[in-house]
Amino acid sequence: MPIELRRRRALRLAWGTALGLAASFGLGLPVPILAPVFAVLLLAMRSQPLPLRAAPALALLVLLSCGSGLLLIPLLRHAPASGVLLVGLGLFLCFRYALRGGNGLLANLLVVGLTMIVAAGASDFELALSVVEAMAKGMLLATLSAAVAHALFPEPANAAALPAAPLPSAEDVGWIALRATLIVMPAFLLALIAPDRFMPLIMKSVSLGQQAGETRARHASRELIGSTLLAGVLAILLWGALSVFVHLWMFFLWVLLFALWQARRLYAAVATRQSPAFWVSCLSTMLILLGQSVQDSAGGQDVYRAFAVRMALFLAVSLYASGMLRWIDSRRSRPSEA
């Protein structure tokens, strides 16, 4: 791939992410960090632009896929054990569908619907409806931001498409889907207790579950922890830079700069040993940490204490995910060694 094309794609990803963030916070959406996170997924997963008419279609897809989680709320309230097992089965099937070459965006939305929506609705059905509405608005805004980014940095007509991630073998799919499910489930169970506190943890665990698709468990476990640590460092640096002059446009510019630094490594415009999944997870985690810190500040909370607690939880779930990867891998290799 020519270096100019890599730089163009990096600029597109950075601008789309920053535009989604500025528009989301400027419009005062209920969960403003969803739009830039969705923009990262849309721009990183495909190099061709989506038509503008796809924006309402994607928002409708969010409503249908995430709204499906609303159907599990009565079961979870009246038969909690059966509801939790059914959520776990649904997560396993979603991850397995994606690993077999299915639509990654649809799988991600279904996973979110089975975790965030169900967890929110277990305590308050109105909260679940508001989360579904926030996700639909976030996807609509992310699609528009991606369209603007493609207009600013169009893909050349003769450019090669992004290489598809290699699919695991048929015998590995079940194990990888199982370990991804086991990574997400603890965060989901914690969110059932206090959804307002642990919703960001669900978003992080879903990102880790997707990142755990690497067949080599040892390499994947290092990337899980490394991407979380680097995201925390970058979030601290960006917050410190933003505190010098607090303004929405400065927030836009700093996110643009930090996103561009990571996007250049994601598309190999700058040589790096880390996989693209590492940089997508790092950028998404940085955005989640920043978005929550901004909301904590607007709500009058102690930003630094809340950040320390949230970062500790993110690291804890990353360490748990790393341990789960190694444990599942050791269990899988036993029969072949016997």
KASUL-V575128 format. One record per residue. RES is the residue in one letter. PSI is psi in degrees with one decimal (NA if undefined). OMEGA is omega as a letter, one per 20 degrees, with the letter a starting at -180 (none if undefined). D_CENTER is the distance of its C-alpha to the mean C-alpha in whole Angstrom. Layout:
# KASUL-V575128
RES;PSI;OMEGA;D_CENTER, RES;PSI;OMEGA;D_CENTER
This chain:
# KASUL-V575128
M;128.1;r;26, P;147.8;a;28, I;-31.6;r;27, E;-38.5;r;27, L;-39.0;r;25, R;-42.0;r;22, R;-39.3;r;23, R;-43.8;r;23, R;-36.3;r;19, A;-43.0;r;18, L;-39.6;r;20, R;-44.4;r;18, L;-42.9;a;15, A;-45.6;a;16, W;-41.9;r;18, G;-41.2;r;15, T;-47.1;a;13, A;-38.8;r;16, L;-43.3;r;17, G;-40.5;r;15, L;-47.7;a;15, A;-43.7;r;18, A;-39.3;a;19, S;-46.4;r;17, F;-34.7;r;18, G;-35.9;r;22, L;-10.6;r;22, G;40.6;r;21, L;151.1;a;18, P;-38.0;r;18, V;81.1;a;14, P;-19.9;a;14, I;-12.0;a;11, L;-39.9;a;9, A;-51.6;r;11, P;-33.9;r;10, V;-42.3;r;6, F;-36.6;r;8, A;-39.2;r;10, V;-45.4;a;8, L;-44.8;a;7, L;-42.4;a;11, L;-31.0;a;13, A;-25.5;a;11, M;-23.5;a;12, R;146.6;a;16, S;-17.7;a;18, Q;144.8;a;20, P;149.0;r;20, L;139.7;r;20, P;151.8;a;23, L;-29.1;r;23, R;-12.9;r;24, A;-17.1;a;21, A;-54.6;r;19, P;-30.2;r;21, A;-41.2;r;20, L;-38.7;r;17, A;-39.4;r;17, L;-37.0;r;19, L;-39.1;r;17, V;-45.1;a;15, L;-40.8;a;18, L;-45.4;a;19, S;-46.0;r;16, C;-34.1;r;15, G;-21.3;r;18, S;-25.9;r;19, G;-23.1;r;18, L;-27.3;a;21, L;-22.9;a;23, L;-11.0;a;23, I;-46.7;r;23, P;-40.0;r;27, L;-40.1;a;27, L;-31.6;r;25, R;-38.5;a;27, H;-23.5;r;30, A;77.4;a;30, P;-43.6;a;27, A;-45.9;r;27, S;-38.4;r;27, G;-43.0;r;24, V;-42.5;r;22, L;-38.3;r;23, L;-37.9;r;23, V;-43.9;r;19, G;-41.9;r;19, L;-41.7;r;21, G;-40.7;r;18, L;-44.3;r;15, F;-44.6;a;17, L;-36.8;r;19, C;-46.5;r;15, F;-39.7;r;14, R;-38.1;r;18, Y;-44.2;a;18, A;-40.2;a;15, L;-22.7;r;17, R;10.0;r;20, G;13.3;r;19, G;176.9;r;18, N;112.8;a;15, G;-38.4;a;12, L;-44.1;r;11, L;-41.7;r;13, A;-42.1;r;12, N;-43.7;a;8, L;-39.3;r;10, L;-38.7;r;13, V;-43.8;r;11, V;-41.1;r;10, G;-34.5;a;13, L;-11.6;a;15, T;-67.9;a;13, M;-44.9;a;12, I;-45.2;a;15, V;-41.7;r;18, A;-41.9;r;17, A;-41.1;a;18, G;-18.5;r;21, A;-29.5;r;22, S;-31.4;a;24, D;112.8;a;24, F;-33.9;r;24, E;-35.9;r;24, L;-40.4;r;21, A;-42.3;r;19, L;-38.8;r;20, S;-34.8;r;19, V;-42.1;r;16, V;-43.7;r;16, E;-42.5;a;18, A;-38.6;r;15, M;-38.7;r;13, A;-44.3;r;15, K;-39.6;r;16, G;-40.8;r;13, M;-39.4;r;13, L;-45.7;a;16, L;-37.1;r;16, A;-39.7;r;13, T;-40.8;r;16, L;-39.9;r;18, S;-41.1;r;17, A;-37.2;r;16, A;-40.7;r;20, V;-42.0;r;21, A;-38.6;r;20, H;-34.5;r;21, A;-36.2;r;24, L;-37.3;a;25, F;75.7;a;24, P;152.3;r;25, E;129.0;r;24, P;148.7;a;28, A;-33.4;a;29, N;13.3;a;30, A;142.7;r;27, A;146.1;r;26, A;161.3;r;22, L;135.6;a;19, P;134.1;r;20, A;142.6;r;19, A;137.6;r;17, P;134.8;a;20, L;139.7;r;20, P;162.2;r;21, S;161.6;a;25, A;-33.9;a;25, E;-20.2;r;26, D;-22.3;a;23, V;-47.6;a;21, G;-42.4;a;22, W;-42.6;a;21, I;-40.5;r;18, A;-37.0;r;17, L;-46.0;a;19, R;-33.5;r;17, A;-39.6;r;14, T;-44.0;a;15, L;-23.9;r;17, I;-38.5;a;14, V;-32.9;a;12, M;-44.0;r;16, P;-40.9;r;17, A;-37.4;r;14, F;-42.8;r;15, L;-38.1;r;19, L;-38.7;a;18, A;-25.1;r;17, L;-29.8;a;20, I;-47.4;a;22, A;84.7;a;20, P;-34.0;a;17, D;-26.3;a;18, R;-32.4;a;17, F;8.4;r;15, M;-45.6;r;12, P;-31.9;r;10, L;-35.6;r;11, I;-44.5;r;9, M;-40.7;r;6, K;-42.7;a;7, S;-35.7;r;8, V;-41.0;r;6, S;-41.1;r;5, L;-38.8;r;8, G;-39.0;r;10, Q;-38.6;a;8, Q;-22.5;a;10, A;8.8;r;13, G;-8.3;r;14, E;129.7;a;16, T;-37.1;a;20, R;107.7;a;21, A;-40.2;a;20, R;-43.7;r;22, H;-41.6;a;20, A;-39.0;a;17, S;-36.6;r;17, R;-39.4;a;18, E;-34.8;r;15, L;-48.5;a;13, I;-42.4;a;15, G;-42.0;a;16, S;-34.9;r;12, T;-45.1;r;12, L;-45.8;a;16, L;-39.3;r;16, A;-40.1;r;13, G;-42.5;r;15, V;-45.4;r;18, L;-37.9;r;17, A;-39.4;r;16, I;-45.5;a;19, L;-42.5;a;21, L;-39.8;r;19, W;-41.0;r;20, G;-40.6;r;24, A;-39.1;a;24, L;-32.8;a;23, S;-17.7;r;26, V;-41.3;r;29, F;103.2;a;28, V;112.4;r;26, H;150.5;a;26, L;-40.1;a;23, W;-30.9;r;24, M;-36.4;r;24, F;-44.4;r;20, F;-47.1;a;20, L;-40.6;r;22, W;-41.6;r;20, V;-39.1;r;17, L;-44.9;a;18, L;-48.1;a;20, F;-37.4;r;17, A;-37.3;r;15, L;-39.6;r;18, W;-40.4;r;18, Q;-37.1;a;15, A;-34.6;r;15, R;-33.5;r;19, R;-31.7;r;18, L;-42.0;a;15, Y;10.1;r;18, A;24.7;r;21, A;-24.9;r;23, V;130.6;a;23, A;136.6;r;24, T;153.5;r;22, R;-9.6;a;21, Q;153.7;a;18, S;162.5;r;16, P;-35.3;r;14, A;-33.8;r;11, F;-46.8;a;12, W;-33.1;r;11, V;-44.6;r;8, S;-40.5;r;7, C;-46.5;a;9, L;-42.7;r;9, S;-43.2;r;6, T;-41.0;r;7, M;-42.3;r;10, L;-40.9;r;9, I;-45.4;r;9, L;-43.9;a;12, L;-45.3;a;14, G;-42.6;r;13, Q;-36.5;r;14, S;-40.7;r;17, V;-42.1;r;18, Q;-36.4;r;18, D;-41.8;r;20, S;-42.9;r;23, A;-29.6;r;23, G;1.7;r;24, G;17.3;r;26, Q;166.3;r;25, D;103.8;a;25, V;-43.3;a;22, Y;-37.9;r;23, R;-43.3;r;23, A;-38.9;r;20, F;-42.6;a;18, A;-43.1;r;20, V;-44.5;a;20, R;-40.9;r;16, M;-38.4;r;16, A;-40.7;r;18, L;-41.3;r;16, F;-42.4;r;13, L;-38.4;r;16, A;-45.1;a;17, V;-28.8;r;14, S;-42.0;r;14, L;-40.8;r;18, Y;-43.1;r;18, A;-40.3;r;15, S;-44.7;r;18, G;-38.5;r;21, M;-38.6;r;19, L;-47.5;a;19, R;-39.3;a;22, W;-46.2;r;24, I;-40.8;a;23, D;-38.5;r;24, S;-38.2;r;27, R;-37.3;a;28, R;-34.1;a;27, S;-11.4;a;30, R;-48.6;a;33, P;-37.3;a;34, S;-23.3;a;34, E;-20.5;a;36, A;NA;none;38
